[in-house]
Amino acid sequence: MPLDHYVTLGRSGLRVSPFALGAMTFGEDPGAAGASVEESERILKHYLDRGGNFIDTANFYTNGHSEKILGDFFRSNGGRDRVVLASKFFFNMHPGDPNGGGAGRVAIRKQLHETLRRLGTDHLDLYWMHNWDRNTPIEETMRVLDDLVGSGKVGYVGFSNVPAWVTAQAQTMAVLNGWTPLVALQVEYSLLARTVEGEVAPLARDAGMALVPWSPLKNGFLSGKYRRNVQVSDSARAAFVAPPTEEEFGVIDVVNEVAAELDASAAAVSLAWLRQRPGTVVPIIGARKLEHLESNLDEVTLTHEQLAVLDEVSKPELNYPAPLHGELRAMLQFAGATVDGEASGIYPPLLQSSFRY
């Protein structure tokens, strides 16, 4: 899908590209497999020239260097007001300062102040809570985020890596109190990581929140570089990440087969599968080199048959109670059965006994 075919982010009026550009790889902080300033700017310019407008970073990416690269770029080239700029708070950038991170009132305000300074802007279009702060009441977090929206320093808010029950609590609290609601959830989601479909994805669809997947290529496993009995030598992550398992290679093989059918990259196929999931799904694509970005942006539409094949080979095992609300629910069809489940004899004996009262 072209980057200038914008979608609304959840139940909001915020229009974003169908793929966000992730800036986690921007900067060469020691120990991080990032891109140089020059390469980062090339990647960013190419994304913007293609019509992209959704850029995602975080305060601690490359120890703050990612935000500074973005700030310097827009200061020199202009165009800040034409993009949807998102960053995150949570991780402590000041070891020894107990309020340097987390999701408390003081911590969030401090982190936002420093993020805006590095980005050289007076507002964020979207502010994510990067993780769940177990030590802070969720009402405190939601209240201060609402204050920041009211002040004009933040446009919209979202959660990342937060349990579904905490997210549901926060969203209900926001709606009942007239506070700013969550418009999107940033989650790990790919053909090799589908457990989000148990709780978080259904919650997002029900509440009208978009899903913004990170690692949509699962550490590059779905990029096309990884094949059986082939040594990967041109991936910075290969040295730090264990190779795919036999089960993961089963999915990778099918992705590569579909890519060959379409004469497209495996990365583009994997991203197209995400884009064609139910609800609004806006994957984050990251790149250390310009050619990585270009291969991710190939325009691909999967057929129903190709989607079915990919769905089946990557089908996840979900925790209870998800199995009771998927295929089993469709089979039971309570609306057309008697309460004790014995109508028409359509249920196995185990199910009949399980649903008697």
C-alpha positions, 0 to 999 in steps of 0.5 A, spaced: 500 500 500 502 506 498 505 511 504 500 516 502 494 512 502 492 514 509 488 511 515 485 514 521 489 511 527 483 508 531 477 512 533 481 518 532 481 524 526 489 522 526 491 520 519 497 516 518 501 512 513 499 505 513 506 503 515 510 507 520 517 508 520 521 506 526 527 510 528 529 505 533 535 504 529 537 511 528 544 513 531 550 509 533 550 508 541 555 504 543 553 497 543 547 498 539 546 496 532 544 502 529 545 507 523 549 513 522 546 520 522 547 520 514 544 513 513 538 515 518 537 521 514 537 518 508 532 513 510 528 518 513 528 523 507 526 517 502 520 515 507 517 522 507 518 523 499 514 517 498 509 520 502 510 517 509 508 521 515 508 517 521 515 516 525 516 512 531 521 513 536 522 513 544 526 517 549 531 511 550 533 509 543 540 509 542 540 513 549 536 519 546 540 519 540 534 517 535 530 523 538 536 528 537 537 525 529 530 527 528 530 533 531 536 536 527 533 533 521 526 537 521 530 543 524 534 543 518 529 541 513 523 543 515 516 539 515 515 538 522 508 540 522 507 535 516 508 529 520 505 525 526 511 524 531 511 519 536 515 518 542 515 514 548 516 514 556 517 509 561 525 507 561 529 511 566 535 515 563 538 517 569 540 511 573 540 513 581 534 518 580 527 514 582 523 519 578 527 519 572 523 513 569 516 510 570 509 512 569 508 517 575 506 524 574 513 527 576 516 522 571 512 523 565 512 530 565 520 530 566 521 525 560 516 529 556 520 535 557 527 532 555 524 528 549 521 535 546 528 538 547 531 533 544 526 533 538 526 540 538 519 541 538 513 544 542 509 538 542 508 530 540 502 528 536 502 521 539 505 519 546 506 512 548 507 509 555 512 504 553 511 499 558 506 498 564 509 501 571 506 496 576 508 501 582 503 507 579 496 507 579 493 507 572 489 513 574 495 517 576 498 515 569 491 517 565 490 523 569 497 526 567 496 524 560 490 527 559 493 534 562 498 533 557 493 533 552 489 539 554 496 543 555 497 542 547 504 538 549 501 531 546 496 530 541 494 523 542 496 517 547 497 510 547 500 504 550 505 499 548 507 492 551 501 493 557 497 487 559 490 487 556 486 487 563 490 493 565 489 497 558 481 495 559 482 498 566 485 504 563 480 505 557 474 504 561 477 509 567 478 514 561 471 514 558 467 514 564 471 520 567 471 524 560 479 523 560 483 522 553 482 515 551 487 511 548 487 510 540 492 505 539 496 499 542 503 498 540 505 490 540 509 485 538 505 482 532 508 478 526 507 471 523 512 468 528 509 472 534 501 471 534 499 471 541 497 478 541 491 475 538 488 472 545 487 478 549 490 484 546 487 484 539 480 483 540 480 488 546 483 493 541 478 491 535 472 492 541 475 499 543 476 502 536 484 502 538 489 501 532 494 496 533 501 498 531 506 492 531 513 492 532 518 487 530 513 485 524 519 481 521 521 478 527 528 480 528 529 479 521 527 472 520 521 474 515 526 478 511 528 473 506 535 473 509 533 467 513 533 460 509 535 453 511 542 451 512 544 458 509 549 462 514 546 469 515 552 474 514 549 481 512 545 482 519 547 486 525 542 482 529 544 475 527 550 476 532 546 477 538 539 473 536 539 465 536 537 463 529 530 461 527 527 454 530 525 448 526 518 451 527 519 458 525 523 455 519 516 452 517 513 459 517 519 462 513 519 457 508 511 458 506 513 466 506 518 465 501 514 460 497 508 466 497 514 471 495 516 467 489 509 466 487 508 474 487 515 476 485 516 480 491 520 480 497 519 476 503 518 482 508 513 485 503 509 479 504 509 478 511 507 486 512 502 485 507 499 479 511 499 484 517 496 490 514 490 485 512 488 483 519 482 485 522 481 492 524 486 497 523 493 495 523 499 499 522 506 496 522 512 499 524 518 498 519 525 499 521 531 499 517 539 500 518 540 501 510 536 505 505 535 498 501 532 495 507 526 500 507 525 499 500 524 492 500 519 493 505 515 498 501 514 493 495 506 493 494 503 487 495 496 484 496 495 477 498 489 473 495 484 469 500 488 463 498 495 465 500 492 469 506 489 462 508 496 458 507 499 463 511 494 463 517 494 456 518 502 455 518 503 460 523 496 459 527 498 460 534 497 456 541 493 461 545 492 461 553 486 459 556 480 462 555 482 464 548 480 457 546 473 457 548 472 463 544 475 462 537 473 455 533 469 452 539 464 458 540 463 458 533 461 451 533 457 451 539 452 457 536 448 458 543 443 462 539 441 456 535 442 451 541 438 449 547 441 451 554 444 444 555 447 443 549 444 437 546 440 440 541 441 436 534 446 432 537 451 436 534 456 436 540 461 431 542 459 428 549 465 431 552 462 438 550 455 436 552 457 434 559 461 441 560 455 445 558 449 442 562 447 446 568 
